[in-house]
């Protein structure tokens, strides 16, 4: 069976103001930067797929994590309609790269979707390290019995639909996964927060918020082996509505399958 032609569409869902050292490990301490929160639609499959769902409430984020802004048109339900013409109820699958507040905040919008996450991440979200506890909010994850049956837990590499695969990329969080999409332009990797920005990938420098540094470094190497195009989790150079950023040739490592 022929694999359908897929494309990815990056959608802005708000802005965070953070210290730049939280994006790139041990660099630029004290430099405040405003960064986007990306959600991505995968278009062209026989099911409508959204990867990561942004924030749920900019006021909550500003009070408990960091300054946050969200224009009305950046609410995920508005962004979906503007960039790909979908309603939230149309979406069949939501893939969460991980369960931090800025990647699962809009999960509750998708009443008809099933949610795909690594089981390791689901387990960790229930008892995270104290240093990461603020990033996980149980009401966003939906642990009540009815919601539990909407989750589809995966263990490692898994094919979701033809041309779309999830790939474990731990480090930022123990159950972090990235999403690999075969497109006409090449292999696109939606990195989540394995890479906050292109600098993490090109320079091989971990993100600043990291659970396990060695695992994070290995995950960045994996992305450099397989990606032609990337959508990092918070890179301001990604253009709204675009298919991401092409990985510079100098950053590529020898290609491997998977």
N, C-alpha and C positions, 0 to 999 in steps of 0.2 A: 504494500500500500504506500502511495506517495505521501511524503510528509508535507503538510500544508505550508505555504509561505507565511512565515511569522514576522511580525515586527513588534518592537517595544516602543513605548511612548512614556517619557518621563513627565510627571505631573507635580508641580510645586504645591505643598500643603501647609506652608507656614515657615517661620524663621525663628531660629534660636540665636541668642547672643552668648558666646562662650569664650573662655580663654583658649587661645590657639593651641596651647600645649595639650588640651584634651583631644585634639584632632591628630596631632603628630607628636609622638612620644619624645619628651625632653627637648622640644624646640619651642622657641618664641613664648616663653613664660611671660605673663603679664600683658600680652597683646590680645585685646578683645576683638573678636570678629563676629560678624553676623552671617549665619550659615543657613542654607535652605534645608527643609525636610522633604525628601523625595518619596513619592509613591510612583509605582510603575504599572502600566497596563500592558498585557501581552495580547496582541490582536492577531486574529487570523486562525486561531485554533478552533476546534469544534466546541470548545467551552471558553467562556470569558474568564480571564484570569487577572487578578490584581496582586502585585507583590508589595507588601508593607502598606500600612494604612494611616501613617502619620500620627498626629496628636488628636486628643479628644477635646481638650479645653485649654486655650492659651492662658487663661487666668490661673488654672490649677498649675500648669507648668511654671508660670512666672512665680507663683507663691512657693512651690516646693522644689524646683530644680534650677531654673535659670530664666532670664528674661525671654519672653516668647511673644511673637506677633503672628496674627493670622488675618489676612484680609478676607472679606466675604467670599470673593471668587476663589480663594485658596482652600475653602472647606472642601473636603474630598468629594462630596456628592456633587458640588458645583464643578470641580476640576474634571471629574469623570465625564460629565455632560459636555463640557467645553472641548476637551481634547480628544475624546473617542466616541462621544455620543451615547454613552451608556447611562442607565439609571443604576443605583446601588442594588436594586432588586434583580437586575439582569445578571449580576455577577455569579458565576458558578463556583469558582475556586478563589480563595485568598491564601497566598503563601506568605507566612511571616518568616523573615530571615532570622529573627529572634523576637523576644517578647518584651523588650524595653518599651516604655511609654510612648516614644516617638516613632515606633514601628508597628504598634498594635493598637494605637489609640482609636482608630476608626473602625475596628473590627465589628462593633455593635451595629454599624450601619447596614451590614450585609446579612439580611435576614434569610436569604436562600442559599448562601454559600456554605461550602465545607472548608475548613481551615487546616492547612498543612504546616506542620512544624516538626522538628526533630524531637523525639521523645526525651532525649537528654536535656533539651532546653525546657521542655514542659516540667520535668522533674526539678530542675535547678530553679526555675521561677518560683516554686513553692517554698524554697529555703535557700535564697541566695546569700552570698557573702554579705556581712553587714555593710561593707563599703559600696555594695551595688544594690542594696535593698530599695532605695528610693526609686530606682529605675523600673522596678516591677510593681505593678498595681493589680491586685487580684481581681478587682471588678472589671478590668479591661480584658483579662484572660478568659473569664467565664468558666468558673469551676463548678457551678451548680449542675445538678445531674442532667437536666435537659440539654444544656449547652455542651456538656462533655461529649455527647454523641455526635456533635457536629465537627469534632476534631478528628483529623486523620494523622496519626503519628507515624513517622518514618524513622528508620534506623540506618543512617548512612546515605549513600547515593541511592536516589530513587527517580525513576522516570514518571513524570506526572501526566503528561499527554505527549504524543509524538512531537519531538523537537524541543521539549522543555524538561529539564532535569534539575533536581536539587543536589547540591554538593556540600558536604560538611566543610566548613571553614572556621573551626573553633579558634578561640584566642580572646576576642573581645568578650565573648560569653562562651561557656563550655559547649552549648548546643547550637551555636550559630551555624547557619547554612547560607550559601549563595545560590543564585538561580542562573542556570546556563540555558541560553536560548539560541537555537540555530536560526539565523536570519539570512536574508539575501546578501547583506553586507558583511557577514562573517559571524563568528561566535561572539555573542554578547553575554557578558556576565554582570548580573545585577548583584553588586557585592554586599549590600547591606552595610553594616559597620565593620566588616572585615577590613574595608578601606573606606575611611571617611572622605578622602580626597585622592586625586591622582598622585600626589606626593608620596602617600603611603606605598603605592604600588611601584612607582618608578624608582624611588630611593630605597625601597625595602625597609621602611621604618614603620614600626607598629603604631597603631592608634594609641591615643593617650589613656583611654579608659580600657584597661586590659585585664582579663582574668588570668591568662597564662601566656607569657611572652613567647616562649618557644613554639607553642602551637600557633600563635598569631603569625610569627615569621614564616612558618611552614605553609600556612594558608595563603599568605601573600605570594610566596613562590608558586603555589599551585595556580593562582590566578594568572600570573605572568606566563605560565606554560600553556594555558588554554584560551586566553581571551584575545580577541581582535578589538573588541569595543567593550567599554565598561560604563556602568552607571554607579559611581561611588555614592555612599549613603548621604553625604552632606556637601558635595562639591558645588560651589557657586558657578563653576565654569560650564556645568551642564545647562543647556538651554531648555526652557520649558517647551514641551511638545516634541523634543528631539529624541533621537535614538541613542544618545550617550556620547562618550568621548572615545576617540580611537586611541588605542594604546601605542605609544611611540615605539618604533621598530627597535630602538636601542634598549628598551625595557623588556623585550621579549626573551623568554628562555626557551630552550628546545621543546617543541610541541610534544605533548603526550595525549593519549586517548583518555576519555572519561571526564 
